[in-house]
């Protein structure tokens, strides 16, 4: 049964609490999200949000070491982790439901009382350097950063979340404390609890931990422009046997009336194994082991993109094939079959249903909507909106976004001549 019931509570200091009961589980997830992330950084602090996430479970006055923090949760079979995005930072603990108070205590202790010891910071710098090295040596991952740099340039939204080594080297305890002071305030926090819990008792516990914190003014992020007049290409030369590329277009920000039309369009094009791009690029021509598409939406901008890895001598052909599929789907003479439309819709609905079987996933589903959009749609409401999408909707959106001047191509491979790829993107399609 889909978790369609939730309750929102706001404390006097602005802290928001979302609670979602799940009667069919015996676990509970406590997720704390912060309205922060790498796009709130400057050149002098790029990478700090991600670094802070690493340091979050390293020790407090109550639990002085990483071992003390993790062993408290290990002892009840729970899990804890965090993640950093460009628009948010999150930390969660999932435990058997009878240990809800322990999860809240550990999370709030780390959030509000982390010490950021100098010795731990210096040790963790080495870990982050190796993480950066891993990304640099993994083109299938790195190409995402290259593509966003192409779109957003030298702005926080175009920078890598992990930051630059020269910046990481300079970060000190005071930088972490200042960040926490500015961002970890109640009116910038969201506590989401999903699973098996008692509503009244849970709200009281959260209030006890956070209710006395003072409300403060909040920093803002730098918005970026999304206007594009001509197609763009960005090459990252690298000696490889396989070229990894992203080919995409600017599309819509997070809150937009076309968001679910885009989701269905993406499903038809490259969002599932039976999609058009998978059939044309992989199955019919054998150009790629993997080819996929997706959409990314931030508060102010967004894009649709397809990604693949191909033989370095077949990159031009792969790009042309993809452009051909984009042309077809926006052509009114090319019919999207009822069966194809139905399959894309049912795929989306099925993936949503399967993803919400876990209390951690449910907490993220509701929490991300509330934090980033200030509005929550239940799974049932989203399914209704997906069902309303028509062929005419899809072709209208395709004609709006799939135009030559909005094209962007990012490539990692042994190439130096941008002009050959610029010529590809000037083709009418």
C-alpha positions, 0 to 999 in steps of 0.5 A: 500500500502506497504511503499517501498520508502525511502530516506537517507540523511547524514549530514556533522557531520555523522548524518543519516536521513531516511525519509519514506513518507506514503500518506495514513496516517495523522500522523508522527513518529519521531524515534531517535535511538542510537548505544548503549545498554546494551552490551556496558556496564561494570559490574560497569554500567550494567543497565545504558542504561535502566535506562537512557531510564527511565530518558529521559523524566524526565526534561530539562532546557526548560521543567523542569519536566516530566509533562512539557514534557508529557503535550506538547505531550498530548496536541496534542493527541500524544504518546511518549515512548522509549525502550532499547535493547542490540544493541540499544536504541530508543525514539519516538514521534508520533503525528498528522502530523501538529505537526511534529516540536513539536515532533522534538523539544521535542525529541531533547530537551530531547536527548541533554539537559536532566538534570538527576536530583539527586532527580529524579534518586533516585525516579526512582531507586525504579521504576526500582527495582520493574520492576526487581522484576516483571521480576523475578516473571514472569517466562514466561518473565524471561526465555529469560534472563536465556537462553541468560545467558546460551548462552553468560555467564558472558558477556554484551550480557549475562547480563540482560538489566535491570541490577542488583540492587546493580549496580543501587543503585550506579548510579549517575548524572555523570554516566548518563551525561558521557553516554550521552556524549559518545554515544549521538553524531551525528555520532552515532544517526539515525533520522527516520521520517515516515508518512505525512510530507514535505521532504524539510522542514523536512530535514531542521528542522532536520539539524537545531536541529542537524547540529551544533553538533560535530562528535566524536569517538565512543565506541565499544562493546565486541564481544562474541564467538559462538563456542559450542562443547557440549550441555548445560543446565542451571537450575534456581530453583524456586518453581512453578507448571509449568516449563518454558523452552527454548530449542534452538540452536546457529544459525546466526548473523543479517546479514547472507545469510540464514536469510530469510530461517531461517524465513520460517523454524521458521514459519513451526516449531513454528512461527504460530498457525498451526505450527508443534510444536503447533500441536504436543506439544499442540493440539495432546498431551496437554502438554502446553498452549503456545508453540512458536518459534523464532529467535534472531540475534545480530551483531555478533551472533544469535540463534533459540529457542522454548519456552513453559510452561508445567506441572513440571512432563511433561518437559522431554516428551515436550523436547523429542517431540520438539527434534523429530520435529527438527529431522523430518524437517532436514530429507530429507526423510520427505517431507515438503508439498508445502501447508505447505511451502506456508502457512509459506511464506504467513504468513510471508508476511502477518505479514509484511504487517499488521505490516507496517500500522502504521507510528511508525512501519514503522519508526522502520522497516527502522530505525533498519535496517539502524542502525544495518545493514547499509543497508535497504531492502524495504518490497517488496525486503524482500517479494521477498527473502521470495518467493525464499526460497525452501524446499531444502534451509530449510532442508539444514539450518535445518541440519546445525543448528539442531545438538546435540552439538549446543543444549541449554536448560534453565529451570525455575522450581523446579529442581536441577539435571542437569544430567537428562536434559543433558541426554535428550540432548545427544540423537541423533535426 
